[in-house]
Amino acid sequence: MSDSDSLHLDGLMEAIRQELDAMHHVREEGLASSRQMIRQASLAIRAIHRHEFERAAESVQDLRRQAAVAGETIQDHPAVYHVGFLHDALKEYAEAALTLALVSRKPLPTPDDLGVSAAAYLHGLAEAVGELRRFVLDSLRREGQAPPDDLLAAMDEIYAQLVTMDYPEAITHGLRRSTDMVRGVTERTRGDLTVAALQRRLDTQITALRDQLAAAPPLP
């Protein structure tokens, strides 16, 4: 091929290289931000289970800011945005925020409030049910604390709503499997609360019988 027939690829390849360099840079930034968000969400969940709700709320606010920055960083690169790592981070953030609202008995924030997609929000809501189970069991182990039956009602309602989200898996990122998990977790928690209630009733009856026997006059 003569010089006059050259494909002149140098300029074209340089433009493509610059575009790919930009995508790679954004991807690396997005990955780093996502890892940080997942760590922060884990800290928020841990604070919730320690009843450090103020600290958990601060972590959730930090997550909100991180999510906004991460979204702005990669919003102009759809190929990077839809890879999946940001969805996972936003799901963890939503889980922390929703768990905090549920155990604090406050209204649930909306996807717009959190700045997350519908799919990330629904997955976060599903994962929050698992954290509610842990919160319920921890409460049962604390002597003198009333069983949090209202949280079981919340778990029931979440499942009842999630099961109606009958959309293709490509849209919901596999929500059906998470919904099945919610059902199992809710039923196991119901069983644990039932056993605990029966045990409390039995303990009460035993205590009452012991008191009656102690108060009864001695046999002749």
C-alpha positions as CSV (number, residue, x, y, z in Angstrom):
1,M,0.0,0.0,0.0
2,S,1.5,3.4,-1.0
3,D,1.7,6.4,1.2
4,S,-1.2,7.9,-0.7
5,D,-3.3,4.8,0.2
6,S,-2.5,5.0,3.9
7,L,-5.4,4.4,6.2
8,H,-4.3,7.4,8.4
9,L,-5.0,5.4,11.5
10,D,-2.7,7.4,13.8
11,G,-5.1,10.2,14.5
12,L,-8.1,7.8,14.8
13,M,-6.3,5.5,17.2
14,E,-5.1,8.4,19.3
15,A,-8.7,9.6,19.7
16,I,-9.8,6.1,20.7
17,R,-6.9,5.8,23.1
18,Q,-7.8,9.0,24.8
19,E,-11.4,7.9,25.2
20,L,-10.4,4.5,26.6
21,D,-7.9,6.2,29.0
22,A,-10.7,8.4,30.3
23,M,-13.0,5.4,30.8
24,H,-10.2,3.5,32.6
25,H,-9.5,6.5,34.8
26,V,-13.2,6.9,35.7
27,R,-13.6,3.2,36.3
28,E,-10.6,3.2,38.7
29,E,-12.1,6.2,40.5
30,G,-15.5,4.5,40.6
31,L,-14.1,1.3,42.0
32,A,-12.2,3.1,44.8
33,S,-15.3,5.1,45.7
34,S,-17.5,1.9,45.7
35,R,-15.1,0.1,48.0
36,Q,-15.1,3.1,50.4
37,M,-18.9,3.2,50.3
38,I,-19.2,-0.5,51.1
39,R,-16.8,-0.1,54.1
40,Q,-18.7,2.9,55.3
41,A,-22.0,1.1,55.0
42,S,-20.5,-1.8,57.0
43,L,-19.5,0.6,59.8
44,A,-23.0,2.1,59.8
45,I,-24.6,-1.3,60.2
46,R,-22.2,-2.2,63.0
47,A,-23.1,1.0,64.8
48,I,-26.8,0.2,64.4
49,H,-26.4,-3.1,66.1
50,R,-24.5,-1.5,68.9
51,H,-27.5,1.0,69.3
52,E,-25.1,3.8,68.3
53,F,-27.8,5.4,66.2
54,E,-26.2,8.9,66.1
55,R,-23.0,7.5,64.7
56,A,-24.9,5.4,62.2
57,A,-26.8,8.5,61.0
58,E,-23.5,10.3,60.5
59,S,-22.2,7.4,58.5
60,V,-25.3,7.4,56.3
61,Q,-24.9,11.1,55.7
62,D,-21.3,10.5,54.6
63,L,-22.6,7.8,52.3
64,R,-25.1,10.1,50.7
65,R,-22.3,12.5,49.9
66,Q,-20.1,9.8,48.6
67,A,-22.9,8.4,46.4
68,A,-23.5,11.8,44.9
69,V,-19.8,12.3,44.0
70,A,-19.5,8.7,42.6
71,G,-22.5,9.3,40.4
72,E,-21.2,12.5,39.1
73,T,-17.8,11.0,38.4
74,I,-19.1,8.3,36.1
75,Q,-22.5,9.6,34.8
76,D,-21.0,10.6,31.5
77,H,-19.7,7.0,30.9
78,P,-22.7,4.7,30.7
79,A,-20.4,1.7,29.9
80,V,-18.7,2.2,33.2
81,Y,-21.9,3.1,35.1
82,H,-23.7,-0.2,34.2
83,V,-20.7,-2.5,35.0
84,G,-22.2,-3.3,38.4
85,F,-19.8,-2.2,41.1
86,L,-21.6,1.1,41.7
87,H,-24.9,-0.7,41.9
88,D,-23.4,-2.9,44.6
89,A,-22.1,0.0,46.6
90,L,-25.4,1.9,46.3
91,K,-27.3,-1.2,47.5
92,E,-25.1,-1.4,50.6
93,Y,-25.7,2.3,51.2
94,A,-29.5,1.9,50.9
95,E,-29.4,-1.1,53.2
96,A,-27.7,0.9,55.9
97,A,-30.0,3.9,55.5
98,L,-33.2,1.7,55.5
99,T,-32.1,-0.5,58.4
100,L,-31.4,2.7,60.5
101,A,-34.9,4.0,59.6
102,L,-36.6,0.7,60.4
103,V,-34.9,0.1,63.8
104,S,-35.4,3.8,64.7
105,R,-39.1,3.5,63.8
106,K,-38.8,6.4,61.4
107,P,-40.4,6.9,57.9
108,L,-38.4,5.1,55.2
109,P,-36.4,7.4,52.9
110,T,-37.3,7.2,49.2
111,P,-34.9,6.3,46.4
112,D,-34.8,10.0,45.5
113,D,-34.0,10.9,49.2
114,L,-31.0,8.6,49.0
115,G,-30.1,9.3,45.4
116,V,-30.1,5.7,44.4
117,S,-31.7,3.7,41.6
118,A,-35.0,1.7,42.1
119,A,-33.1,-1.6,41.8
120,A,-30.4,-0.6,44.3
121,Y,-33.1,0.6,46.7
122,L,-35.2,-2.6,46.4
123,H,-32.1,-4.8,47.0
124,G,-31.1,-2.6,49.9
125,L,-34.6,-3.0,51.4
126,A,-34.4,-6.8,51.0
127,E,-30.9,-6.9,52.7
128,A,-32.3,-4.7,55.5
129,V,-34.6,-7.6,56.4
130,G,-31.6,-9.7,57.2
131,E,-30.3,-7.0,59.5
132,L,-33.7,-6.7,61.2
133,R,-33.5,-10.4,62.0
134,R,-30.2,-9.9,63.6
135,F,-31.5,-6.9,65.5
136,V,-34.5,-8.9,66.7
137,L,-32.4,-11.8,67.9
138,D,-30.0,-9.5,69.7
139,S,-33.0,-7.8,71.4
140,L,-34.3,-11.2,72.6
141,R,-31.0,-12.0,74.2
142,R,-31.1,-8.8,76.3
143,E,-32.9,-9.5,79.6
144,G,-35.9,-7.4,80.3
145,Q,-36.3,-6.1,76.8
146,A,-39.7,-6.5,75.1
147,P,-39.6,-8.5,71.9
148,P,-39.7,-6.2,68.9
149,D,-42.8,-7.7,67.3
150,D,-43.3,-4.5,65.2
151,L,-40.1,-5.3,63.4
152,L,-41.5,-8.7,62.4
153,A,-44.5,-6.8,61.0
154,A,-42.2,-4.6,59.1
155,M,-40.4,-7.7,57.6
156,D,-43.8,-9.1,56.6
157,E,-44.8,-5.9,54.9
158,I,-41.5,-5.6,53.0
159,Y,-41.8,-9.1,51.7
160,A,-45.5,-8.5,50.7
161,Q,-44.3,-5.5,48.7
162,L,-41.2,-7.0,47.2
163,V,-43.1,-10.1,45.9
164,T,-45.2,-7.8,43.7
165,M,-42.1,-6.5,41.8
166,D,-42.6,-8.8,38.9
167,Y,-40.2,-7.4,36.4
168,P,-37.5,-8.9,34.3
169,E,-34.3,-9.8,36.2
170,A,-32.3,-7.6,33.9
171,I,-34.2,-4.6,35.2
172,T,-34.2,-5.6,38.9
173,H,-30.7,-7.1,39.0
174,G,-32.0,-10.4,40.2
175,L,-34.5,-9.2,42.8
176,R,-36.5,-12.4,42.8
177,R,-33.7,-14.3,44.6
178,S,-33.4,-11.6,47.2
179,T,-37.1,-11.7,47.7
180,D,-36.9,-15.5,48.3
181,M,-34.3,-14.8,50.9
182,V,-36.6,-12.3,52.6
183,R,-39.3,-14.8,52.9
184,G,-37.0,-17.4,54.5
185,V,-35.5,-14.9,56.9
186,T,-39.0,-13.6,57.9
187,E,-40.3,-17.1,58.5
188,R,-37.3,-18.1,60.6
189,T,-37.7,-15.0,62.7
190,R,-41.4,-15.6,63.2
191,G,-40.5,-19.1,64.5
192,D,-37.8,-17.7,66.8
193,L,-40.3,-15.1,68.2
194,T,-42.9,-17.7,68.7
195,V,-40.6,-20.0,70.6
196,A,-39.4,-17.0,72.7
197,A,-43.0,-16.1,73.5
198,L,-43.9,-19.6,74.6
199,Q,-40.8,-19.7,76.7
200,R,-41.7,-16.5,78.5
201,R,-45.2,-17.8,79.1
202,L,-43.9,-21.0,80.5
203,D,-41.4,-19.1,82.7
204,T,-44.3,-16.9,84.0
205,Q,-46.4,-19.9,84.8
206,I,-43.6,-21.6,86.6
207,T,-42.8,-18.5,88.6
208,A,-46.5,-18.1,89.6
209,L,-46.7,-21.8,90.6
210,R,-43.6,-21.5,92.7
211,D,-45.0,-18.4,94.4
212,Q,-48.3,-20.2,95.1
213,L,-46.4,-23.2,96.6
214,A,-44.2,-20.9,98.7
215,A,-47.3,-19.1,100.1
216,A,-49.3,-22.3,100.8
217,P,-49.5,-23.5,104.4
218,P,-47.3,-26.5,105.2
219,L,-48.9,-29.8,105.1
220,P,-49.9,-31.3,108.5
